[in-house]
Amino acid sequence: MIKEALIEEVYISKPIVKPSLRRVNKTKVIYGYDPLCGWCYGFSSELEKVINLLKDDVDFELANGGLFAGVRGPKMGYMSAHIRRNMGYVTARSNKEFGAGFIKRLDDIHYPYNSMKASIAIEILKEIKPNKVFKLASDIQYAFFYEGRDIQSNELFLDLINDYGISKNQFLKKLNSKEYELKTQKSFSAAQQYGFTGYPASVIIIDNIIKPLTGGYVSSEQFISLIQKEIY
């Protein structure tokens, strides 16, 4: 059952003004995501604003959810009607448009709606370029949901990491290896330990205590407010 549903949360408080004093130990926010989650695509610009504002006080970590990975990844023919119904909702909430390239891709009923390769790419970046993980996550979704590019192709990922200063040969070897597929599957299991039931979602960790933070789409202002209430 697809759990990427339209979830309406009501967080109406305004962001708290950021104080000059910081916590001694940085808080961690775990962001749950799947590369083929349309709501995560809609949320990507909001997330970027949150990270840019709070990165000095909060460590942000991306958790691959595996919502559409491996055997859970259906063919486009199964997904297209669901996606077409939800595109308007996503755009209305986030102002993120789905491009003509992606809309054309929806007609390819045999296309594998499978996020495994994209999820593996994220896990590789966590090891060798952790500061680029959120950028790659956002770029993957723009390439797919706006440009309609082939998320199953090696060429897409080599293009996206072109300016990252890493060996493309080594990256490609890992991207298609059984070793990193298994590592990525383990990351899906780790994400489940945070209690995510849909995406996007997040938890906050303070002094080793994990607390649910968001489930579904929220604005950057709402997300910032929720985090600041916990840490200040």
C-alpha positions as CSV (number, residue, x, y, z in Angstrom):
1,M,0.0,0.0,0.0
2,I,1.4,3.4,-0.9
3,K,1.9,5.5,2.2
4,E,2.9,8.7,0.5
5,A,-0.4,10.3,1.3
6,L,-1.5,13.9,1.5
7,I,-1.1,14.7,5.2
8,E,-2.3,18.0,6.4
9,E,-0.6,19.1,9.6
10,V,-1.5,22.3,11.4
11,Y,1.5,24.1,12.9
12,I,0.6,27.7,13.1
13,S,3.2,29.2,15.4
14,K,5.8,31.6,13.9
15,P,9.5,30.7,14.0
16,I,11.2,31.7,17.2
17,V,14.0,34.3,16.8
18,K,17.3,32.6,16.9
19,P,19.2,33.5,20.1
20,S,22.9,34.1,20.2
21,L,23.6,31.4,22.7
22,R,23.9,27.8,21.5
23,R,23.6,24.4,23.2
24,V,26.9,22.8,24.2
25,N,26.0,19.7,22.2
26,K,24.5,20.0,18.8
27,T,21.1,18.5,18.2
28,K,20.5,16.1,15.4
29,V,17.5,16.1,13.1
30,I,17.0,13.0,11.0
31,Y,15.1,13.6,7.8
32,G,13.3,10.6,6.3
33,Y,13.1,10.6,2.5
34,D,12.8,8.5,-0.6
35,P,14.1,9.7,-4.0
36,L,10.8,8.9,-5.7
37,C,8.6,10.5,-3.1
38,G,6.7,13.3,-4.8
39,W,6.0,15.1,-1.5
40,C,9.7,15.0,-0.7
41,Y,10.3,16.7,-4.0
42,G,7.9,19.3,-3.1
43,F,9.5,19.8,0.3
44,S,13.1,20.0,-1.0
45,S,13.3,23.8,-1.3
46,E,11.7,24.2,2.2
47,L,14.3,21.8,3.7
48,E,17.1,23.7,2.1
49,K,15.9,26.9,3.9
50,V,15.8,25.1,7.2
51,I,19.3,23.6,6.9
52,N,20.8,27.0,5.8
53,L,19.3,28.7,8.9
54,L,20.0,26.1,11.5
55,K,23.1,24.3,10.3
56,D,25.4,25.9,12.9
57,D,23.2,24.5,15.8
58,V,21.8,21.3,14.3
59,D,23.3,18.4,12.5
60,F,21.0,17.3,9.7
61,E,21.1,13.7,8.5
62,L,19.3,12.1,5.7
63,A,17.7,8.7,6.2
64,N,16.8,6.7,3.1
65,G,13.3,5.3,3.6
66,G,13.3,2.7,0.8
67,L,9.6,3.4,0.1
68,F,10.0,2.5,-3.6
69,A,13.2,0.5,-3.5
70,G,13.9,-3.0,-4.8
71,V,10.9,-5.3,-4.8
72,R,8.8,-2.5,-3.4
73,G,9.4,-0.5,-6.6
74,P,6.4,-1.0,-9.0
75,K,6.1,-0.3,-12.7
76,M,5.1,3.2,-13.8
77,G,1.8,1.8,-15.1
78,Y,0.9,1.0,-11.5
79,M,2.0,4.4,-10.2
80,S,1.0,6.9,-12.9
81,A,-2.7,7.4,-11.9
82,H,-1.7,7.9,-8.2
83,I,1.0,10.4,-9.2
84,R,-1.3,12.4,-11.5
85,R,-3.9,12.7,-8.7
86,N,-1.3,14.0,-6.3
87,M,0.8,16.3,-8.5
88,G,-1.7,19.2,-8.1
89,Y,-1.8,18.8,-4.4
90,V,2.0,18.9,-4.1
91,T,2.3,22.0,-6.4
92,A,-0.5,23.8,-4.5
93,R,1.2,23.3,-1.2
94,S,4.9,23.8,-2.3
95,N,4.8,25.7,-5.5
96,K,7.1,23.1,-7.0
97,E,6.1,22.3,-10.6
98,F,6.3,18.9,-12.2
99,G,8.0,19.3,-15.6
100,A,7.0,18.3,-19.1
101,G,9.8,15.7,-19.1
102,F,8.3,13.9,-16.1
103,I,4.8,14.1,-17.4
104,K,6.0,12.4,-20.5
105,R,7.7,9.8,-18.4
106,L,4.4,8.9,-16.8
107,D,3.2,7.5,-20.1
108,D,6.0,4.9,-20.1
109,I,4.0,2.2,-18.3
110,H,6.9,-0.3,-18.2
111,Y,9.4,2.1,-16.6
112,P,10.6,0.8,-13.2
113,Y,9.5,3.2,-10.5
114,N,12.4,2.0,-8.3
115,S,14.5,4.1,-6.1
116,M,17.2,1.6,-5.2
117,K,19.9,3.0,-7.4
118,A,19.2,6.6,-6.3
119,S,19.3,5.4,-2.7
120,I,22.6,3.7,-3.2
121,A,24.0,6.9,-4.6
122,I,22.9,8.7,-1.4
123,E,24.6,6.1,0.8
124,I,27.9,6.5,-1.2
125,L,27.9,10.2,-0.8
126,K,27.3,9.8,3.0
127,E,30.7,8.1,3.1
128,I,32.8,10.2,0.7
129,K,31.1,13.6,0.5
130,P,28.7,13.9,3.4
131,N,28.4,17.7,2.9
132,K,26.9,17.0,-0.6
133,V,24.2,14.5,0.5
134,F,21.3,16.9,0.7
135,K,22.3,18.6,-2.5
136,L,22.4,15.3,-4.4
137,A,19.1,14.2,-2.9
138,S,17.5,17.4,-4.2
139,D,19.2,17.2,-7.5
140,I,18.0,13.7,-8.1
141,Q,14.5,14.7,-7.5
142,Y,14.7,17.7,-9.8
143,A,16.2,15.6,-12.5
144,F,13.4,13.0,-12.3
145,F,10.3,15.0,-11.3
146,Y,11.0,18.1,-13.4
147,E,13.3,17.0,-16.3
148,G,12.0,13.4,-16.5
149,R,15.5,12.0,-16.7
150,D,16.1,8.3,-16.3
151,I,16.8,7.6,-12.6
152,Q,17.9,4.1,-13.5
153,S,20.8,5.2,-15.7
154,N,24.5,5.4,-14.6
155,E,24.9,8.5,-16.8
156,L,22.4,10.6,-14.7
157,F,24.4,10.1,-11.5
158,L,27.7,10.7,-13.1
159,D,26.3,13.9,-14.4
160,L,25.0,15.0,-11.0
161,I,28.3,14.4,-9.2
162,N,30.3,16.0,-12.0
163,D,31.6,18.8,-9.8
164,Y,32.0,16.9,-6.6
165,G,35.7,16.2,-7.0
166,I,35.3,12.4,-6.6
167,S,36.4,9.6,-8.8
168,K,33.6,8.7,-11.2
169,N,35.0,5.3,-11.8
170,Q,35.1,4.5,-8.1
171,F,31.6,6.0,-7.7
172,L,30.2,3.9,-10.6
173,K,31.8,0.7,-9.3
174,K,30.1,1.2,-5.9
175,L,26.8,2.3,-7.4
176,N,26.4,-1.0,-9.2
177,S,28.0,-3.3,-6.5
178,K,26.2,-5.8,-4.3
179,E,28.2,-4.5,-1.3
180,Y,26.5,-1.1,-1.5
181,E,23.2,-2.5,-2.3
182,L,23.3,-4.4,1.0
183,K,24.5,-1.4,2.8
184,T,21.6,0.6,1.4
185,Q,19.1,-2.1,2.4
186,K,20.5,-1.9,6.0
187,S,20.0,1.9,5.9
188,F,16.3,1.3,5.1
189,S,16.0,-0.9,8.2
190,A,17.7,1.8,10.2
191,A,15.2,4.4,9.0
192,Q,12.4,2.2,10.2
193,Q,13.7,2.4,13.7
194,Y,12.8,6.1,13.8
195,G,9.1,5.1,13.3
196,F,8.6,6.8,10.0
197,T,5.3,5.6,8.4
198,G,5.4,7.9,5.3
199,Y,7.6,10.6,3.8
200,P,8.8,13.3,4.2
201,A,9.2,12.9,7.9
202,S,11.6,13.8,10.6
203,V,12.7,13.1,14.2
204,I,14.9,15.1,16.5
205,I,17.6,13.7,18.8
206,I,18.6,15.5,21.9
207,D,20.8,13.9,24.5
208,N,20.2,10.5,22.9
209,I,16.4,10.9,23.2
210,I,14.5,10.5,19.9
211,K,11.3,12.5,19.5
212,P,9.0,12.6,16.4
213,L,9.1,16.0,14.8
214,T,7.1,16.0,11.5
215,G,5.1,13.6,9.4
216,G,4.1,14.9,6.0
217,Y,4.6,18.2,4.3
218,V,5.2,21.4,6.4
219,S,6.5,24.8,5.4
220,S,10.1,25.8,6.3
221,E,8.7,28.3,8.9
222,Q,6.8,25.5,10.6
223,F,9.7,23.2,10.5
224,I,12.1,25.8,11.9
225,S,9.6,26.7,14.7
226,L,9.3,23.0,15.7
227,I,13.0,22.5,15.9
228,Q,13.7,25.8,17.8
229,K,11.0,24.9,20.4
230,E,13.0,21.8,21.1
231,I,16.5,23.2,21.4
232,Y,16.1,26.7,22.9
